Amino acid sequence: MENKLRILYALQLFDTALDELEEMKGDLPAETRALEEKIAKMEADIAAHDQTMKQEFVARDEADSNILSFREKLEKYRKQQLSVRNNREYDALTREIDFAAAEIERLEQAMESHENRAIAEKTEAEALRSQIQERSILLEEKQSALEEISKTHEAEELKYCHEREKLLVRIEKTSLAAYDRIRKAKKGRAIVPVRRGACGGCFAKVPPQRLLELRQNDRIHHCEHCGRIIVSDEIVESTSPVV
């Protein structure tokens, strides 16, 4: 168990070191991700606008085609009216003429509506493309700045990650899951030493009996107040610091 505690504490040391390197990057990682996500969403919106625009233009062209068809019918019915033999045929043709005229008017309105919607969709897509260009320039700047910072500490970060991986294979899955859960809940600090009889995380006093038990290094102890794993001075002093 004592060796297990040392490994867990060593893992915490490497994770803390990696966290400190990440902090040096400031808000750049979050800002870069946010820009990437925003651009991806805008690109999806552009695709949707383009698709709708195409559909509206198709509907407009279909309405235009139908208008031509009805105009041909209208011309034909008017010519037929000149040679009808009775009132019944004349009235029937009049109804067809009225229907064709009404359809032409309806289709002309629909055609205009489809045209307007298509133009609106095209305008929206063009505006988004312009915004993407602006955000892409900003993204490149932030990515460049982030890469510059990352390069400065690249060797150090790779070393810590490599050492961390070597520790992970020596830790049980249940212990690692518990460590990760506490680390996530406690802003990266899952395992802390006891300093002057108090938890190194929340600074709450550790009962004397618990301090005695802690020094035995025979099981995992948690702070009664914050839930972090607490370790003895012996564990801390015998675990190589991250340099």
Secondary structure as UniProt FT lines:
FT   HELIX           2..24
FT   TURN            25..27
FT   HELIX           28..81
FT   TURN            82..83
FT   HELIX           87..152
FT   HELIX           154..168
FT   TURN            169..170
FT   HELIX           173..185
FT   TURN            186..188
FT   STRAND          191..195
FT   TURN            196..197
FT   STRAND          198..199
FT   TURN            200..202
FT   HELIX           208..214
FT   TURN            215..216
FT   STRAND          221..222
FT   TURN            224..226
FT   STRAND          229..231
FT   HELIX           233..238
//
